[in-house]
Structures are given as structure tokens and as C-alpha cells.
Amino acid sequence: MTDRLYYTDPYLRTFNATVQRVEQRGDRQVVTLDRTAFYPTSGGQPFDTGTLGGFRVVEVVDDEDGSVAHVLSTSEAPGRGDRVLVPGASVDGEIDWTRRFDHMQQHSGQHVLSAAIDHLHHVRTVSFHLGTLASTIDLERELSPSEIAGAETEANRIVWEDRPVSIRFVTAEEAATLPLRKEPARGGTLRLIDVERFDLSACGGTHVARSGAIGIIAVVSWERFKGGQRLEFLCGGRALGRLRSLRDTVAASVRLLSVLPEEIPSTVERMQSEARDQKRTVTGLQSELAKFRAQELVASAQSGLVLQALDADANTLKTMASAVATAPGLVAVLVSTSRPALVVVARSAGLAVSAQQVIASLTGRFGGRGGGKPELAQAGGLDGTAEDILEAARVAVGG
């Protein structure tokens, strides 16, 4: 059993402990101490990192026997060679405070946000996850945007009032008499996090000492999730980082578009509409051009066959082949000059040749995939030169 120092003092950054057990797993040591300030992954909150005896702590695990295992990276301890920690040794540990305090802000912010949603809308938080870039809470039902905004405002009111956030321990029987936000998942002695006159919850995570240290709580997005709703939120330093990113993005957009920040959405909408109109115009012009080029191909037909390699995409090849096939008595086989090759086969009405069978013959020899109908078929991914594919098509058609 490891004495968890973070239970009573989450602000503890350095500590001394005695090594109780050491295991070797590959190039890493797994060390168990008599006491620790390192938080193991639990309750939706990730583990702490830092150093232990000069070694880098890369993971912290909550073992089933109640101990906390520290996974060390021996490769990140310059000059130590093959030195390892041994049972009975005294070691100094130091928490990565930047990571720890970030987790404290997010986890404390979650308590306040979940409590605000519960107080205002009577909606329970089902689960919580603290991620690397953002955190989420899953709600039992959906909230409207105005309800979310209201809860966000209420949560920040509690933050800015800088209320005390205290830790206390009670028995399961005592907890049953208290106004906990939700029923504890386990029995025995419970650790309670108390945001003064606002939220009381059983939790083993690390939290700030006063709500003001959360800084700010910002809900940044939401979506339907498993019959309820998932809210993504940021607190403190993370919220500041997202604001800086948005500021830089908006500033760059303003420079590129030569508009005011509030005009960006309407400007983008207008540009999208113009782009769609231009695309339709270009598509129409390409279709007209393809028809003119098809007339040239019809004039070059030999023995009822039009065999041609073109620098064109699949849509252009299809448009041109279909245009050729409007002339009587012709079979068109058009191949892209790119490799792997694209092939389109089209035939005039009334001919017995099956474009679909020609494509099947070509893919059987050169690979790729395709299909279609007797009058028009296409394929892509053929591994062969345009010349070889066209010659194989000539044979398949019987020309």
C-alpha cells in the first residue's frame, strides 16, 4: 500500500521516499515506493510525469494491491549507465508541475461545470475524460445552446468568486447523509472535494485550493453522444492557448481576405458560392471542349475504331468517349497517359460489341478494377503502357 501524498497536498512538488519494489521490463524499471506525490491514471485524469532518483517517470499506474507503480525510462538518465534503483534506497521525486497544475485546473473546472449544469438544468454528468488538448464531459441528455451558455456563465461566476476548494475524508455511512452530487462508485473511506456552497463530490483526483485558480471555463463544442451529449471544454491555461490560436487564425484570415473579423463568415460564404458557380462554368466549358475534340477523334477512326491515349482525367475521358459514340458505327477506347492508367470504352448504338466485356478483358490482363454497361464502361489502376493497353483493346474488340 502506497501512501498517496497528493490526497492531502496536491500542491506538493518534491518529496522523498523509500523504494519498496523494483521490476525490470525491457529498458525500463517499474518502481514502487512507500509514499508518492505522483498521481496514477484514474477517474478520467491522466498520470503525472517528472523525475524519480534522476530517472524520468514516463507513466504511473494504480496497481490492484493499492500500490502505485512508477515506470521509469532509464535511457533518459544521462551518465547513469546500467545503474538501477534498489529496494530500501532513499530517492527524491519531483513532479512535472506544469502538467500537474494543468490537470488540476481541468479537473476542478469539470467539477464546477458539471455542478452548474446539474443545478440549473438537473442533468447528470455520466463520465469525464481529461485529454491532452481538451477535456470532455458526457451528459445524460442534450442541452440547448442557450442552456449550455447559461451553465458556462454560472460556472465562471463560481470561478471568479474564488471560493475555497477543500478536501475531507468520510466513511460511506457519513457520505450517505451528505448532499453529494452523485452517488459514490465504491464504499469504505471516501475522499470528498468540496467547492464551498456549490459542489460536493467523491473524487480521488488533484484539484486547486481555490476556484479562482481554475482561471476560466470555456465550452468550445458539443455533439450528440450515446443518446446524450458530449461537451468539450477548456480551463485556465488551455483556454488561453486556444484563444491565442483563434486570435492568430482570425488575424491571418483578416489579412488574406481584407475584411473585418466579423465579416469573415459572410465573406467565406460568398467565396464558396462564387467557387461553385465557377466550377459549374468550367465543367460546362470542359464538356464543350471535349465534344470538339471528340469530333477530331471521329475523323481519325479506322475500321470503326477510335483508339487514343490522352492526357485527361476519368470524367474527360468519359465525356469524350460518349461524344464519339454518338456517331454511328464506332467503338471508342480512350486511355490516359498517366500510369496506372484509366480506360473508358464506349460504343455506338446498334453495335454488338460490349464495352463491359472489353473492360473485363483489359483488367484481366493489366489489373485494376472497373465495370459499367454494354454501351459504356470504364476502369482504373491498369498497370501497362497506353500503347499496350490500346493494342489489347484492339484485339478484344476484334479490330
N, C-alpha and C positions, 0 to 999 in steps of 0.2 A: 504494500500500500504506500503510495507516494503522497507526501504532504503537499497539497496544492496551494502555493503561496498566493497565486492570483485570485483565489477565492476571497481573501480578505483584503488584499492590496493589489489591485490591478495596475497601479502606477509604479510598482516595483520593477526597476530596470536591470539591476545587477543583484546577484546572490551567490552564496557559497553553499555547496552540498557535498555529500559523500556518495561515491559510486557504490551501488549495491550489486549490479549485474551487468555483464558485458557479453554481447554476442557479435560474431563476425559474419557479415553477409556480403560476399564479394569484396569490393574495395571499401565497404562501409561498416562502421561499428554501430551497433544499437546498444545504447547505454540507458540503464535505469538508475535513478537517484533516490535518495531518501526523501528529498524535497525538491521542488522545482517551481520556477516562475513561468515556465514555458506552457502555453495553452495548447492542448491537443485538439485536433479536429473533432468538433462535437456541436450538436444543436444548430447546424446550419452555418457555424462560424469556422473558418479555416484555422490551421495551426499557426503558431508563432515560428519565426526563424531567429537566428542570432548566432552566438558562439558559445561553446562549452569546452573549457580547458584548451582553448586555442583552435579547436576544430569548428568547422561550420556546421550548424544544425540545419538540415535540409528538410526534415519532416518530424512531426511529433505525433505519437499515436497513443490513444487511450486503450490500454490493454484490458482484457476481461477480468484480470485479477485485481483491478483497481490501481495498478501502477501506470506510470506514464513513461513511454519508451521514446528516447531521443535518437533519431537517425542522424549519424554524422558522416560527412564527406571527408575522408582522410586525404583525398587528393587536393583539397583546398587548404591544407595546412603547410605552408612553405617551410622547408628546413626541418620538418619533423621526421622525415623518412618513414620507417616502419613502426614508429612509436605508437602505442595504443594506450587507452585508459584501462586501469585495472580495478577490481573490486577493492574497496577500502580507501582508495585515493580521494583526496580532497580536491575539488575542482571549482573554478569560478565560472559562472554563467552570465551572459549578457543578452538581453532581449533586443531584437531589432525594433527600436521604439517607434520609428516612422510607420512600420507595418502594424504594430500593436495599436497605436493610437488611432490609426485609420479604422481598424476593426472595431475599436471602442466607439468611435463616432457612428459608424454604420449600424452596429448592433443596438446601441442606445436609441438612435433615431428610429429604428424599427419598432422598438417598444412604444415610443411616443406616437408614431404614426398609426400603428395598429390600435392603440388605445383611443386615439382621436376618431378613427373610423368606427370603432365599437361604441363610443359614447354618442356620436352624432347619428349614426345610421344603423346601429345594432347588427353589424355584420362582423362575423368572426374571421380572424386570420387562421387559415388552415396550416400553412407552412411558411418557412422563411429560408432564404438562401443568400449568403454573402459571397458574391463573386469577386473576381479580380478587378473588374472595371465598374461594375454596378451591382446592386442588390435587388432582390425581388421578394414580394410577399404574395401569397395566393389567398384569395378571398373566397368565401363560400357562395357568394352571389355577385352579380355585376353591379357596379355603381355607375351613375351617370357622370359625365364630365363635371357638372356643377357640384355634385356630391363629393367627387374627388377633390375639387378645388377647395371646397369648404373644409374637408378634413385636413388638407395640406395647410390651410390658414390656421386652423385650430392647433395643429401640431407645432407650428412655428411660434404661436403665441406662448406655448409651454416652454419652448427652447429659449425664447427671448426673456422670459420671466426668470430664467436662471435658477430653477428650482433644485433643491438638493436631491441627489440620487444616492440612496443608501442601500447597504447590504445587511441582511439579517438571516439568521437560521432558525427554523421552527420544525417541530415534529409534524407528521402527517395529520395528527389529530388537531393540532393547533391551526394548521393550514385550512382545515375544513371549516373553521369558524371565521376565516378572513375573506374579504371581498376580492379574491383572485380573479384576474381577467379570464383565465381559463383553467380548467381542472388539471392538476399536475399529472404527468405521464407515469410517475413512479411514486413509491411510498418511502418510508424512512425519513431521515432528516432532509429537509428541503432548504435550498438557498433561495431567498427572495430578493428581487430587485424592486426597490420602492422609489418611484418618481413621485415626490411629495404631492399628496392630494390629487393624483391624476391616474397613476397606474401601479398595480402591484402584481408581479408575475414571478413564478418559479423559473429560475434560469441559472445555468452554470457558466454563462459567458462573461466576458470582460466588458465593463461599462465605465462611462465617465462619472466623475464625482458630482457634477452639477450639469443640469440640462443645457446651460449656455455653451458648454464645451462642444456640443453637437454642431454648433455654428448655424446651420440651416438645413432644412429638409425639403428636397425638391422632387416631386413626382415627375418623371421625364417621359413615361409612356405607359400604356396599358393595352391588354388584349384579352380576349376570351380564352379561358383555360380550364379544361376538365369540368365543364358545367358552371364554373365560376368566373373569376377574373384574376389575372396576374398583373400586378403593378410593379414597375421598375422605378427605383428611387435612388437618389444620391444625397449624401450628407457631408457637411463640413468641407474638407479639402477636396473631396471628389466633385462636389458641386462647383467649387471654384475652378477646378480643372476643366469641367465641361463648359462652364461659362467662357473661359478663355478660348477654348476650341471653337465655340459658336461665334464668339467675337471675331476671331481671325477669319472664319469662314464667311461671315457676313461682310467683313471689310473687303475681302478678296472679291466677293460677288459684286459689291458696290463698284469697285474699280473696274471690273470686267464689263459690267452692264451699263455703267454710267447712270445709275438711278439711285434714289434714296433707299435706305434699308426697308422701309415699309412698302416700297414699290416692287420689291423683288418677286413676291408670289405672282402678281398680275403680269409682270414682265416675262417671267418664265412661261406662264400660261399662254401669253401672246406668241412667244417664240415657238412653243410647241405647236400651236395652231398653224403658224406660218410654215414650219418644217413639214407638217403633214400635207399642206397644200403644195409645197414644192416637191415633195415626194410623189404625189399624185401626178403632177405635171411632168416630172422626169420619167415616171413609169409610162405615161402616155407617149412621150416623145421616143422613148426607147422602143416601145411597141411599133410605132410608125416606122422608125429606122429599121427595125428587124424585118418589117414587111417589104421595104425597099430592097434590103439585102437578100431577102428570100427570092425576089424576082430575078436577081442575078444568078442565084443558085439554080433556079428552074431553067434558066437559059443554058447552064453548064451541064444539064443532065445528060447522061449517056446510057442508052439502053434502058431507060426508065428508072435509073438510079441517080440519086444525088448523094455523093459521099464527100464529106468535107470536115476538115479539122478547123476549129475556130477558137480564138481567144475570147471565151464568153462563159458566163455562169449558167446554171441549170435553167433559170427562168428564160434567159435569152435564147438558149438552145431550143427550149420547148416552143417558144413563140415562133421562132424561125422555121422549125420543122413542121409545125402545124400550118403555117402560111404556105410552105412548099406543097403540103398535102392537099391544099385547096385546088391545085391544078390537077387535071385528070391524068391517070396512068402513071403516077410517080411514087417511089419509095424513097424517103429521106433518112439518111443516117448521119447525124451530126455528133462530132466528138470534140471535147475540149482539149486544148493544147496542154493544159495542166496535168500533173500526174500526182496521185492516182486520178484517173480520167472519169469524166462524166460523159454519158452517152444518151442520146434521145433518138428514137426510131418512130417515124410516122408514115402512114400510107394513105394514098388517095382512096376515096370511096369506090367500092366495087372490085377492089383487088383481093386476091385470095391470100396474099402474104399476111402473116400475123406478126405485128410489131412485138407483141408479148413473147412469142417464140424466138424471135431474133435476139431479144434481150436475154432470154434464158440461155441461149447458145453462147452469147458473149460472156456472161457472168460465169458460166460453167467452165470456160477456158481461162478467163483473165481474173476471176474472183470478183468481189464486190457484191452488192445487193441491188435488186431492182424489181420492177413489176409494172403493171399497167393493163391496158386493154388491147385487143387485136389491132385497133386503129392508131393507138398512141401508147408508147411505153418508154420508160427511162430507167437508168441505173447509175450508180456512183461507186467509186472505190475500185475501179478496174486497174489492175497492175499491168500495164502494157503501153507501148508507144501508140500514138494516134494512127500511124501508118499500119501497124499490125492489127489494131482493132478494126480499122476500116476494111482491110483485106479480109479479115474473118467475117465481117458483116456481109461483104460481097458474096462470099461463099454461102453464108447462111440464107441469104435472100435467094440465091440461085442465079446471080447475075454474072 
